[in-house]
Amino acid sequence: MKESCEFQVYTATNAIYKTRYADIVPAEQFPVVLFQDATGGHIHAAGRSMIPSTPEELYSDLRHGYLLYKQAKQAQKTGAVKTKGYSWDDAITPTL
């Protein structure tokens, strides 16, 4: 998957992280996986304790997120409201 996507690694001190992601992805959540579309739209996000324990589970989550993303893109014309940000609730775990 990494080979078929643009893949970037950011740190809390990285300028792109600071300007583009710091307001929606707190550094306390690192490591974080953000799966985005070509326009920067977020398809799936998982941070710290929300990241699954196996690559297979992570891939499955990303794939499911992509399927939901495609459905949402089809429904955009219905007037659905977009919001900014994520819930980084520590109670959310990959096993929920």
C-alpha positions, 0 to 999 in steps of 0.5 A, a space after each residue: 500500500 505504501 508503494 501505491 500511495 504518497 507516503 509522508 512521515 511528519 514529526 511535531 517539529 516539522 513545518 508542514 505538520 505545524 501548518 497543516 495538521 497541528 490544529 487537528 492532530 495533537 502531537 500527544 496522539 503520535 504515532 498517527 496514521 492519516 489516510 487522505 484523498 488526493 485533495 487532502 480530504 481525510 478518509 481515516 485517522 487513527 492515533 496512539 491507542 487507536 492504531 490496530 496491533 497488526 498490519 492486517 487490521 490496519 489495512 482492513 480499517 483503512 479499506 473500510 474507511 475508504 468504502 465509507 468515504 466513497 459512499 459519503 462522496 456519493 451523498 455529498 449533494 444531499 446537504 450533509 454537513 462537514 466538520 473539522 477535526 477528530 475525536 481522540 478519545 483515549 477510551 477508543 481502542 482498536 478492539 471496540 
